[in-house]
């Protein structure tokens, strides 16, 4: 581990990023053009103290998971991400492993979309990155581990998670997910990640097993769906899917389908800001 080089690299990259690039408002009291350490900590999901120790060359060796989080928070390119791994004393992820990391260009697109909900997902339905608007609308998907990372696995094994869709839409959504997964299995027939996930889903869900046996195939592209938000209720959204050339990652963009949806999405953003302010006040008084 090259502590001094790692510290210098992280500090310089933090100072080079403008807050607007990561969706943070550039307030009037800001004295630096780059990110603050506490902002990096928030974006990466780690403590401010650990970010300070990293930048001062006093930290223990960071895990690969922490490196992934830092690379995402600081909007690293693939080359910068590999350099980060080398400085921290780890081998960069292999080509297949990179598919588990959101491509740098797609992450930057998330930032540019602003208040338009968007996320980067793999062809197997693992959410790799979300912008703030997506989190406010559909919840934070970064907290899941193991097979729970996959949207389809959670859909078929945790019925409570289906509340985001109206009851009359759920069968259609189930068939969509299975048909899309069938298309992935056709493209990646010898991939143990794909075959293993399918085997585990068949063992865990009779519904999935039945739909899988019907051998329906259909790649998910543009769609219109109603998402049920716990506070503002149903929101009609148009979903556009942009895929990378190798079809391994997708940028899913959600836009309001009518005036009612636009008003409700704006309210979701307002409620999110109020909750953030409340959390800040609680932090001040705690």
C-alpha positions as CSV (number, residue, x, y, z in Angstrom):
1,X,0.0,0.0,0.0
2,X,1.4,3.4,-1.1
3,X,-0.1,5.6,1.7
4,X,1.5,8.9,0.7
5,X,0.6,8.5,-3.0
6,X,-2.9,7.3,-2.1
7,X,-3.4,10.3,0.2
8,X,-2.2,12.8,-2.4
9,X,-4.3,11.2,-5.2
10,X,-7.5,11.2,-3.2
11,X,-7.0,14.8,-1.9
12,X,-6.3,16.1,-5.4
13,X,-9.2,14.4,-7.0
14,X,-11.6,15.6,-4.2
15,X,-10.4,19.2,-4.8
16,X,-10.8,18.9,-8.6
17,X,-14.5,18.0,-8.5
18,X,-17.1,20.8,-8.4
19,X,-20.1,20.1,-6.1
20,X,-22.5,20.5,-9.0
21,X,-20.9,17.5,-10.7
22,X,-22.2,15.2,-8.0
23,X,-25.6,16.9,-7.4
24,X,-24.6,19.1,-4.5
25,X,-25.7,22.8,-4.4
26,X,-22.9,25.3,-4.5
27,X,-23.8,27.5,-1.5
28,X,-22.7,31.1,-1.0
29,X,-20.6,30.3,2.0
30,X,-18.4,27.7,0.2
31,X,-14.7,28.7,0.3
32,X,-13.4,25.9,-1.9
33,X,-14.2,25.0,-5.5
34,X,-13.9,21.2,-4.7
35,X,-15.7,18.8,-2.4
36,X,-15.5,18.9,1.3
37,X,-14.3,15.8,3.1
38,X,-17.7,15.4,4.8
39,X,-19.3,15.5,1.3
40,X,-17.0,12.7,0.1
41,X,-17.9,10.7,3.2
42,X,-21.6,11.2,2.6
43,X,-21.4,10.2,-1.1
44,X,-19.2,7.1,-0.3
45,X,-21.1,6.0,2.8
46,X,-18.2,6.1,5.2
47,X,-17.1,8.2,8.2
48,X,-15.5,11.6,7.8
49,X,-12.8,10.5,10.2
50,X,-11.8,7.7,7.8
51,X,-11.7,10.1,4.8
52,X,-9.4,12.4,6.9
53,X,-7.1,9.5,7.8
54,X,-6.9,8.4,4.2
55,X,-6.0,11.9,3.0
56,X,-3.4,12.2,5.8
57,X,-1.8,8.8,5.0
58,X,-2.7,7.4,8.5
59,X,-5.4,4.9,7.5
60,X,-5.3,1.1,7.5
61,X,-5.5,-0.6,4.1
62,X,-9.0,0.1,2.7
63,X,-11.1,-2.8,1.6
64,X,-12.0,-3.3,-2.1
65,X,-15.6,-2.4,-1.2
66,X,-14.5,1.0,0.3
67,X,-12.4,1.6,-2.9
68,X,-15.5,0.9,-5.0
69,X,-17.4,3.5,-3.0
70,X,-14.7,6.1,-3.2
71,X,-14.3,5.6,-6.9
72,X,-18.1,6.1,-7.4
73,X,-18.2,9.1,-5.1
74,X,-15.3,10.8,-6.8
75,X,-16.5,9.9,-10.3
76,X,-13.3,8.1,-11.3
77,X,-12.7,7.0,-14.8
78,X,-11.8,3.3,-15.3
79,X,-8.1,4.2,-15.4
80,X,-8.4,6.3,-12.3
81,X,-10.2,3.5,-10.5
82,X,-7.5,1.0,-11.5
83,X,-4.8,3.4,-10.2
84,X,-6.7,3.7,-6.9
85,X,-6.7,0.0,-6.5
86,X,-2.9,-0.2,-7.2
87,X,-2.1,2.6,-4.7
88,X,-4.2,0.8,-2.0
89,X,-2.3,-2.5,-2.5
90,X,-5.1,-4.3,-4.3
91,X,-5.3,-5.8,-7.8
92,X,-7.9,-3.9,-10.0
93,X,-11.0,-5.9,-10.7
94,X,-10.8,-8.1,-13.8
95,X,-12.7,-7.4,-16.9
96,X,-15.8,-9.3,-15.7
97,X,-15.5,-7.6,-12.3
98,X,-15.7,-4.2,-13.9
99,X,-19.2,-5.0,-15.1
100,X,-20.1,-4.9,-11.4
101,X,-19.0,-1.3,-11.3
102,X,-21.0,1.5,-12.9
103,X,-19.1,2.8,-15.9
104,X,-17.7,6.3,-15.2
105,X,-19.5,7.8,-18.2
106,X,-22.9,6.5,-17.0
107,X,-22.3,7.8,-13.5
108,X,-21.6,11.3,-14.9
109,X,-24.8,11.1,-16.9
110,X,-26.7,10.4,-13.6
111,X,-25.3,13.7,-12.3
112,X,-26.3,15.6,-15.4
113,X,-29.9,14.3,-15.2
114,X,-30.4,16.3,-12.0
115,X,-34.0,15.9,-10.8
116,X,-34.8,13.3,-13.3
117,X,-34.8,9.8,-11.6
118,X,-32.2,7.5,-13.1
119,X,-30.1,4.5,-12.2
120,X,-27.4,2.3,-13.6
121,X,-28.2,-1.4,-13.5
122,X,-26.6,-4.6,-14.8
123,X,-28.3,-6.9,-17.2
124,X,-29.1,-9.1,-14.2
125,X,-30.8,-6.3,-12.4
126,X,-28.2,-5.3,-9.9
127,X,-28.3,-1.5,-9.2
128,X,-24.8,-0.1,-9.4
129,X,-25.5,3.6,-9.0
130,X,-28.5,5.9,-8.4
131,X,-28.9,9.7,-8.5
132,X,-30.6,11.4,-5.6
133,X,-33.9,11.7,-7.4
134,X,-34.1,8.0,-8.0
135,X,-33.4,7.3,-4.3
136,X,-36.2,9.7,-3.3
137,X,-38.6,8.0,-5.7
138,X,-37.7,4.3,-5.4
139,X,-35.5,3.9,-2.3
140,X,-31.8,3.3,-1.9
141,X,-30.7,0.0,-3.5
142,X,-27.1,0.2,-2.4
143,X,-27.8,-1.4,1.0
144,X,-28.5,-4.9,-0.4
145,X,-26.0,-7.7,-0.4
146,X,-25.8,-11.3,-1.7
147,X,-28.7,-12.4,-3.9
148,X,-30.8,-9.5,-2.5
149,X,-28.7,-7.2,-4.8
150,X,-30.8,-8.4,-7.8
151,X,-34.1,-6.8,-8.4
152,X,-35.7,-10.0,-9.8
153,X,-34.5,-12.1,-6.8
154,X,-36.1,-9.6,-4.3
155,X,-39.3,-9.4,-6.4
156,X,-39.9,-13.2,-6.3
157,X,-38.7,-13.9,-2.8
158,X,-39.9,-10.8,-0.8
159,X,-43.6,-10.1,-1.5
160,X,-43.6,-7.0,0.6
161,X,-41.2,-5.4,-1.9
162,X,-43.9,-5.5,-4.6
163,X,-45.7,-2.5,-3.0
164,X,-43.9,-0.2,-5.4
165,X,-46.3,-1.5,-8.1
166,X,-50.1,-1.6,-8.1
167,X,-51.6,-5.0,-7.6
168,X,-53.1,-5.1,-11.1
169,X,-49.7,-4.5,-12.6
170,X,-47.7,-7.1,-10.7
171,X,-48.3,-10.1,-12.9
172,X,-47.2,-8.2,-16.0
173,X,-44.1,-7.0,-14.2
174,X,-43.3,-10.5,-13.1
175,X,-43.5,-11.8,-16.7
176,X,-41.4,-8.9,-17.9
177,X,-38.6,-9.6,-15.4
178,X,-38.5,-13.3,-16.3
179,X,-38.6,-12.7,-20.0
180,X,-35.7,-10.3,-19.8
181,X,-33.7,-12.7,-17.6
182,X,-34.4,-15.4,-20.2
183,X,-32.8,-13.1,-22.8
184,X,-29.8,-12.6,-20.6
185,X,-29.4,-16.3,-20.1
186,X,-29.4,-16.8,-23.9
187,X,-26.6,-14.2,-24.4
188,X,-24.5,-15.6,-21.5
189,X,-25.2,-19.4,-21.6
190,X,-22.0,-20.5,-19.8
191,X,-21.8,-17.7,-17.3
192,X,-21.9,-19.2,-13.7
193,X,-23.3,-15.9,-12.3
194,X,-26.3,-16.2,-14.6
195,X,-26.9,-19.9,-14.2
196,X,-26.3,-19.8,-10.5
197,X,-28.8,-17.0,-9.9
198,X,-31.5,-18.7,-12.0
199,X,-31.0,-22.0,-10.1
200,X,-31.3,-20.3,-6.8
201,X,-34.4,-18.4,-7.9
202,X,-36.1,-21.6,-9.1
203,X,-35.4,-23.2,-5.7
204,X,-36.7,-20.2,-3.8
205,X,-39.8,-19.2,-5.8
206,X,-42.5,-21.5,-7.2
207,X,-43.9,-18.5,-9.1
208,X,-40.6,-17.9,-10.8
209,X,-40.1,-21.6,-11.5
210,X,-43.5,-21.7,-13.3
211,X,-42.9,-18.5,-15.4
212,X,-39.4,-19.7,-16.3
213,X,-40.8,-22.9,-17.6
214,X,-43.0,-21.0,-20.1
215,X,-39.8,-19.8,-21.9
216,X,-41.0,-16.3,-22.7
217,X,-38.3,-14.0,-24.0
218,X,-38.4,-10.2,-24.2
219,X,-35.7,-7.6,-23.6
220,X,-37.0,-4.6,-21.6
221,X,-36.7,-1.3,-23.4
222,X,-39.1,1.7,-23.3
223,X,-42.0,1.2,-21.0
224,X,-44.7,3.1,-19.1
225,X,-45.4,2.1,-15.5
226,X,-47.1,3.3,-12.4
227,X,-44.9,3.5,-9.3
228,X,-46.5,3.8,-5.9
229,X,-44.7,6.2,-3.6
230,X,-45.4,5.7,0.1
231,X,-46.2,9.4,0.6
232,X,-47.6,10.9,-2.6
233,X,-49.2,7.7,-4.0
234,X,-49.2,6.4,-7.7
235,X,-47.0,8.2,-10.2
236,X,-47.2,7.5,-13.9
237,X,-43.6,7.3,-15.3
238,X,-42.2,6.7,-18.7
239,X,-39.1,4.5,-18.6
240,X,-36.3,4.7,-21.2
241,X,-33.5,2.2,-21.1
242,X,-30.1,2.9,-22.7
243,X,-27.6,0.1,-22.9
244,X,-23.9,-0.2,-23.3
245,X,-22.5,-1.8,-26.5
246,X,-21.8,-5.1,-24.6
247,X,-25.4,-5.0,-23.2
248,X,-24.0,-5.6,-19.7
249,X,-25.0,-2.3,-18.2
250,X,-28.1,-0.1,-18.6
251,X,-29.0,3.5,-17.8
252,X,-32.7,3.5,-16.8
253,X,-34.2,7.0,-17.0
254,X,-37.7,7.7,-15.5
255,X,-39.7,10.8,-16.7
256,X,-43.2,11.9,-15.6
257,X,-45.8,10.8,-18.1
258,X,-48.3,13.6,-17.5
259,X,-48.9,16.8,-15.5
260,X,-50.1,15.0,-12.4
261,X,-46.9,12.9,-12.4
262,X,-44.8,16.0,-12.7
263,X,-46.5,17.6,-9.7
264,X,-46.1,14.5,-7.6
265,X,-42.5,14.0,-8.5
266,X,-41.8,17.7,-7.6
267,X,-43.5,17.0,-4.3
268,X,-41.3,14.0,-3.7
269,X,-38.3,16.2,-4.2
270,X,-39.6,18.8,-1.8
271,X,-40.4,16.2,0.9
272,X,-36.8,14.8,0.4
273,X,-35.3,18.3,1.0
274,X,-37.4,18.8,4.1
275,X,-36.4,15.4,5.5
276,X,-32.7,16.3,4.8
277,X,-33.2,19.6,6.6
278,X,-34.8,17.9,9.6
279,X,-32.0,15.4,9.8
280,X,-29.5,18.3,9.8
281,X,-31.4,20.0,12.6
282,X,-31.4,16.7,14.6
283,X,-27.7,16.3,14.0
284,X,-27.1,19.8,15.3
285,X,-29.1,19.3,18.5
286,X,-27.9,15.7,19.2
